[in-house]
Amino acid sequence: MEYNYKTKGTCSTNIKLNIEGDIVSDVVFTGGCNGNLKAIPILVDGLTVEQIEKKCKGITCGFKSTSCADQLACAVREAYEYAKKSN
């Protein structure tokens, strides 16, 4: 299932991803730091929601209380919960 997440508090504005069960793939960020946003999708491709949360949840960026990685952790959890309700 394709899912779009509107980010909060980051330079990136949106995260699009696919989720099948609890496996995440095809992560695409809109906006943000180009290099990081190319690397993150490659590093998390094929991981579970829980694995992404363990790796990314709570990471901050500079003075911000969140980051693109932290927002990804929020996005995958939201997508997973939405998919469970939809089935």
Helices and strands as residue ranges (DSSP letters): E 2-6, E 14-20, E 23-30, H 34-44, H 49-56, H 68-86
